[in-house]
Amino acid sequence: QLEPAAMTRQRGVALVTVLLVVALAATVCAALVVRQQLSIRGSANQLQARQAWQYARGGEQLALGVLRADLRMGGSVDHRGEPWAQRLPAYPVDGGEVRVDIDDLAGRFNLNSVVHQGQLDADALARLQRLLRLLQLDPQLAWQLVDWISPGLAPDSVHRQAERDYLARTPAYRPAARALRDTSELRLLAGVDDRVYQRLLPHVSALPATAALNLNTADAWVLASLADGLGMQDGQRLIAARGASGFASVDAFLAQPLLQQRWVARNGLAVRSNWFVASSEAAIGARRLRLLSVLQREGGDIRVVSRQLAPPLVPENVR
């Protein structure tokens, strides 16, 4: 028989063992609960993300429908007084809302227009240089763009300087020798930092070189860049002159008294648009997703040319 002291020690060891087993089981259970909560939260986030993507795609379809309705109405002029250019209301959906906005890419300066069919377009180059001056940026950046698209058209001094800049970067690269496919490629150009890029971004697009500038949707900066000697106030006057229904023709624009004593090249100008961008932002719970869809009007219909995700206009932590 065990003595009382030995029995006490044995009971103490058994109690400690039981406590260790209970603590281990509690730890395992807590870990399983945490893992289960994380799994549930991850599944909910994935579900919300997929829902937001589908709702954003639905917003894209809504934009296509609005533009097709405008196409069916006919007319040879596109302006900011038309239904497609109006801010659409937020559409409530299960668990959130969707906002859709349509903007006219043809109302911005087309960066690719500086080179047309392998040749320098002097009028487009001059417009870009004037736009850069109006934005208080270096007009020599226009030549950097020419060098990026077609290195053989830029002055040798510009090309050599830009190439040294590109080769000194990590990783090194050379000019693309092709048209820009997206305005974000501007960041690759010599002399273009984030400040320059953000300053230019609202006023430029990257469309086929043949895409004309719509005078009825261009902003004051772009309108003022069409002739020497024009400033922001002149651009605002031209916007006021086009009124709610826009200019009926390029000739009507050129006939404005403000332009009578100035040379304005009419090539690359239009009063109609074939390129648009639809912004579809879906908010589902705390999840926000913004889809940018480039749309082209061609052959009597509207088609989606490209899609990309963009930062939401309202951050996810702001409700």
C-alpha positions as CSV (number, residue, x, y, z in Angstrom):
1,Q,0.0,0.0,0.0
2,L,1.1,3.5,-0.8
3,E,1.9,5.8,2.0
4,P,-0.3,8.9,2.3
5,A,2.5,11.2,1.1
6,A,3.1,9.1,-2.1
7,M,-0.6,9.0,-2.8
8,T,-0.8,12.8,-2.5
9,R,2.1,13.2,-4.9
10,Q,0.5,10.8,-7.4
11,R,-2.8,12.6,-7.2
12,G,-1.0,15.9,-7.8
13,V,0.7,14.6,-10.9
14,A,-2.6,13.3,-12.2
15,L,-4.3,16.6,-11.6
16,V,-1.5,18.5,-13.4
17,T,-1.7,16.1,-16.3
18,V,-5.5,16.6,-16.5
19,L,-5.0,20.4,-16.4
20,L,-2.4,20.2,-19.2
21,V,-4.7,18.1,-21.3
22,V,-7.6,20.5,-20.7
23,A,-5.4,23.5,-21.5
24,L,-4.1,21.8,-24.7
25,A,-7.7,21.0,-25.8
26,A,-8.8,24.5,-25.1
27,T,-5.9,25.9,-27.1
28,V,-6.7,23.6,-30.0
29,C,-10.4,24.5,-29.9
30,A,-9.6,28.2,-29.8
31,A,-7.3,27.8,-32.8
32,L,-10.0,26.0,-34.6
33,V,-12.6,28.7,-33.8
34,V,-10.2,31.4,-35.0
35,R,-9.4,29.5,-38.2
36,Q,-13.1,28.9,-38.8
37,Q,-13.8,32.6,-38.3
38,L,-11.0,33.6,-40.7
39,S,-12.3,31.1,-43.2
40,I,-15.9,32.5,-42.9
41,R,-14.6,36.0,-43.2
42,G,-12.4,35.1,-46.2
43,S,-15.4,33.4,-47.9
44,A,-17.5,36.4,-47.3
45,N,-14.9,38.7,-48.7
46,Q,-14.6,36.5,-51.8
47,L,-18.3,36.5,-52.2
48,Q,-18.5,40.2,-51.9
49,A,-15.7,40.7,-54.4
50,R,-17.4,38.4,-56.9
51,Q,-20.7,40.2,-56.4
52,A,-19.0,43.6,-56.8
53,W,-17.4,42.4,-60.0
54,Q,-20.7,41.2,-61.5
55,Y,-22.5,44.3,-60.5
56,A,-19.7,46.4,-62.1
57,R,-20.1,44.4,-65.2
58,G,-23.8,45.1,-65.0
59,G,-22.9,48.8,-64.8
60,E,-20.9,48.4,-68.0
61,Q,-23.9,46.9,-69.7
62,L,-26.0,49.8,-68.5
63,A,-23.5,52.2,-70.1
64,L,-23.6,50.3,-73.4
65,G,-27.4,50.5,-73.3
66,V,-27.4,54.3,-72.8
67,L,-24.9,54.8,-75.6
68,R,-26.9,52.5,-77.9
69,A,-30.0,54.5,-77.1
70,D,-28.2,57.6,-78.1
71,L,-27.0,55.9,-81.3
72,R,-30.6,55.0,-82.2
73,M,-31.7,58.7,-81.8
74,G,-29.3,59.6,-84.6
75,G,-27.8,63.0,-85.0
76,S,-24.4,64.2,-86.1
77,V,-23.4,66.0,-82.9
78,D,-22.4,64.7,-79.5
79,H,-22.4,67.2,-76.6
80,R,-22.6,67.3,-72.8
81,G,-26.3,68.1,-72.9
82,E,-27.2,64.6,-74.1
83,P,-28.5,61.8,-71.7
84,W,-25.3,59.8,-71.8
85,A,-23.3,62.7,-70.4
86,Q,-25.6,63.2,-67.4
87,R,-24.7,61.8,-64.0
88,L,-26.7,58.7,-63.5
89,P,-28.2,58.1,-60.0
90,A,-26.9,55.4,-57.8
91,Y,-28.7,52.1,-58.4
92,P,-29.5,50.1,-55.2
93,V,-28.6,46.4,-55.3
94,D,-28.7,43.6,-52.8
95,G,-26.2,44.6,-50.1
96,G,-25.0,47.9,-51.6
97,E,-25.2,50.1,-54.7
98,V,-23.7,50.7,-58.2
99,R,-22.7,54.0,-59.7
100,V,-22.1,54.5,-63.4
101,D,-20.6,57.5,-65.2
102,I,-19.8,57.9,-68.9
103,D,-17.1,60.2,-70.1
104,D,-16.1,61.2,-73.6
105,L,-12.5,60.1,-74.3
106,A,-12.7,62.1,-77.6
107,G,-13.0,65.3,-75.6
108,R,-9.4,64.9,-74.4
109,F,-6.2,65.5,-76.3
110,N,-5.2,62.2,-78.1
111,L,-1.6,61.6,-77.3
112,N,-1.1,59.3,-80.3
113,S,-2.2,62.0,-82.7
114,V,1.3,63.5,-82.7
115,V,2.4,60.8,-85.1
116,H,0.1,59.8,-87.9
117,Q,1.0,57.0,-90.4
118,G,4.6,57.2,-89.5
119,Q,4.8,61.0,-90.0
120,L,5.0,63.8,-87.5
121,D,1.7,65.8,-87.2
122,A,3.0,69.3,-86.6
123,D,-0.5,70.6,-85.7
124,A,-1.1,68.0,-83.1
125,L,2.4,68.5,-81.7
126,A,1.8,72.3,-81.4
127,R,-1.5,71.7,-79.6
128,L,0.2,69.4,-77.1
129,Q,3.0,71.9,-76.5
130,R,0.4,74.7,-75.9
131,L,-1.5,72.4,-73.5
132,L,1.6,71.7,-71.6
133,R,2.3,75.4,-71.2
134,L,-1.3,76.0,-70.1
135,L,-0.8,73.3,-67.4
136,Q,2.5,75.0,-66.4
137,L,4.6,72.0,-67.6
138,D,7.6,71.7,-69.9
139,P,6.5,71.9,-73.5
140,Q,9.6,69.8,-74.5
141,L,7.8,66.8,-73.0
142,A,5.9,66.8,-76.3
143,W,9.1,65.8,-78.1
144,Q,9.7,63.1,-75.5
145,L,6.3,61.6,-76.5
146,V,7.2,61.8,-80.3
147,D,10.5,60.0,-79.5
148,W,8.7,57.3,-77.5
149,I,6.2,56.6,-80.3
150,S,8.6,57.0,-83.3
151,P,12.2,57.6,-82.3
152,G,13.3,58.5,-85.8
153,L,11.0,61.6,-85.8
154,A,12.5,63.3,-82.8
155,P,15.5,65.6,-82.9
156,D,18.8,63.7,-82.3
157,S,19.5,65.6,-79.1
158,V,16.2,64.6,-77.6
159,H,16.6,61.0,-78.6
160,R,20.1,60.7,-77.3
161,Q,19.2,62.3,-74.0
162,A,16.1,60.2,-73.5
163,E,17.9,57.0,-74.4
164,R,20.6,57.7,-71.8
165,D,17.8,58.3,-69.2
166,Y,16.1,55.0,-70.1
167,L,19.3,52.9,-70.1
168,A,20.3,54.3,-66.7
169,R,17.1,53.1,-65.1
170,T,16.6,49.8,-63.3
171,P,15.6,47.8,-65.2
172,A,16.8,49.6,-68.3
173,Y,14.6,49.9,-71.4
174,R,14.3,51.7,-74.8
175,P,11.5,53.7,-76.4
176,A,8.5,51.5,-77.4
177,A,8.5,52.7,-81.0
178,R,4.7,52.3,-81.1
179,A,1.6,54.2,-80.2
180,L,0.6,54.4,-76.5
181,R,-2.0,51.8,-75.5
182,D,-2.9,53.4,-72.3
183,T,-2.2,56.8,-70.7
184,S,-0.4,55.1,-67.9
185,E,2.6,54.6,-70.3
186,L,3.3,58.3,-69.9
187,R,5.0,57.4,-66.6
188,L,7.8,55.7,-68.7
189,L,8.7,58.9,-70.5
190,A,11.8,60.8,-69.6
191,G,10.8,63.9,-67.6
192,V,7.4,62.6,-66.6
193,D,7.1,62.1,-62.8
194,D,4.0,61.5,-60.8
195,R,3.3,65.3,-60.5
196,V,3.4,65.7,-64.3
197,Y,1.4,62.6,-64.9
198,Q,-1.4,63.6,-62.5
199,R,-1.5,67.1,-64.0
200,L,-1.9,65.7,-67.5
201,L,-4.2,62.8,-66.9
202,P,-7.6,64.5,-66.9
203,H,-6.9,66.2,-70.2
204,V,-5.4,63.4,-72.4
205,S,-6.3,60.0,-73.8
206,A,-4.5,57.3,-75.7
207,L,-6.7,56.5,-78.8
208,P,-5.9,55.5,-82.4
209,A,-4.1,58.4,-84.1
210,T,-7.1,58.9,-86.4
211,A,-9.5,59.7,-83.4
212,A,-10.5,63.3,-83.7
213,L,-11.0,65.8,-80.8
214,N,-14.7,66.5,-80.0
215,L,-15.0,70.3,-79.6
216,N,-18.3,69.9,-77.8
217,T,-16.9,67.9,-74.9
218,A,-13.3,69.2,-74.6
219,D,-12.5,71.2,-71.4
220,A,-11.2,74.8,-71.3
221,W,-7.6,73.7,-71.2
222,V,-7.9,71.6,-74.4
223,L,-9.9,74.3,-76.2
224,A,-7.4,76.9,-75.3
225,S,-4.6,74.8,-76.7
226,L,-6.0,74.9,-80.2
227,A,-4.5,78.3,-81.1
228,D,-1.6,80.5,-80.0
229,G,-2.4,83.3,-77.5
230,L,-5.4,81.7,-75.9
231,G,-5.7,81.3,-72.1
232,M,-8.0,79.7,-69.6
233,Q,-10.5,82.5,-69.8
234,D,-10.6,82.1,-73.6
235,G,-11.3,78.4,-73.1
236,Q,-14.1,79.2,-70.7
237,R,-15.6,81.7,-73.3
238,L,-15.6,79.0,-76.0
239,I,-17.4,76.6,-73.6
240,A,-20.0,79.3,-72.9
241,A,-20.3,79.9,-76.7
242,R,-21.1,76.3,-77.5
243,G,-24.0,76.4,-75.1
244,A,-26.1,73.4,-74.0
245,S,-26.4,71.8,-77.4
246,G,-22.8,72.3,-78.6
247,F,-21.4,73.5,-81.9
248,A,-23.3,72.2,-84.9
249,S,-20.1,71.8,-86.9
250,V,-16.4,72.5,-86.9
251,D,-17.1,75.5,-89.1
252,A,-19.4,76.9,-86.4
253,F,-16.6,76.6,-83.9
254,L,-14.0,78.2,-86.2
255,A,-16.5,81.1,-86.8
256,Q,-16.3,82.2,-83.2
257,P,-15.2,85.8,-82.9
258,L,-12.5,84.9,-80.5
259,L,-10.8,82.8,-83.2
260,Q,-11.1,85.2,-86.1
261,Q,-7.7,86.7,-85.8
262,R,-6.0,83.4,-84.9
263,W,-4.9,80.4,-86.9
264,V,-6.6,77.2,-85.9
265,A,-5.8,74.0,-87.9
266,R,-9.1,72.2,-88.5
267,N,-7.5,68.7,-89.0
268,G,-8.2,66.4,-86.2
269,L,-11.3,68.4,-85.0
270,A,-14.8,67.1,-84.9
271,V,-18.2,67.6,-83.1
272,R,-18.9,63.9,-82.7
273,S,-17.4,61.1,-80.6
274,N,-16.7,57.5,-81.1
275,W,-14.7,56.7,-78.0
276,F,-16.1,56.7,-74.4
277,V,-15.0,55.4,-71.0
278,A,-17.6,54.0,-68.6
279,S,-16.8,54.0,-64.8
280,S,-18.8,51.4,-62.9
281,E,-18.3,51.4,-59.2
282,A,-19.9,48.8,-57.1
283,A,-20.1,49.0,-53.3
284,I,-21.1,45.7,-51.6
285,G,-20.8,45.9,-47.8
286,A,-17.3,47.2,-47.1
287,R,-16.1,46.1,-50.5
288,R,-15.7,48.6,-53.3
289,L,-14.7,47.8,-56.9
290,R,-14.4,50.2,-59.8
291,L,-14.3,49.0,-63.4
292,L,-13.2,51.3,-66.2
293,S,-14.4,50.1,-69.7
294,V,-13.3,51.8,-72.9
295,L,-16.1,51.7,-75.4
296,Q,-16.0,52.3,-79.1
297,R,-18.9,53.3,-81.4
298,E,-18.3,51.5,-84.7
299,G,-20.5,50.2,-87.5
300,G,-23.7,51.2,-85.9
301,D,-23.0,49.6,-82.5
302,I,-21.0,50.0,-79.3
303,R,-18.3,47.5,-78.3
304,V,-16.1,47.0,-75.3
305,V,-12.4,47.6,-76.3
306,S,-10.7,47.1,-72.9
307,R,-11.4,46.8,-69.2
308,Q,-9.3,47.6,-66.2
309,L,-9.7,47.9,-62.5
310,A,-9.1,51.4,-60.9
311,P,-8.9,52.7,-57.4
312,P,-12.5,53.4,-56.1
313,L,-13.5,57.0,-56.0
314,V,-14.5,56.5,-52.4
315,P,-12.1,54.4,-50.3
316,E,-13.4,51.1,-48.7
317,N,-13.0,52.5,-45.2
318,V,-15.3,55.4,-45.9
319,R,-19.0,54.8,-45.9
